[in-house]
């Protein structure tokens, strides 16, 4: 199970051009979770998901393959 999870994570991380930005977004999400800040999470998570979707759309538009 762990091997499948790690493979999926590697694939997901490979879909982002800016890994530092993605890590920063995850840090902010984790801090909001730790603070139990539901209002912040309502703002942050949709923005994070939209960022990932935009990255995928750019890869498709550029002809980059999303499958690894």
Secondary structure, DSSP 8 states (H G I E B T S, - for coil): -HHHHHHHHHHHHHT-S-HHHHHHHHHHHHHHHHTT-HHHHHHHHHHHHHHHHHHHHHHHHTT--S--
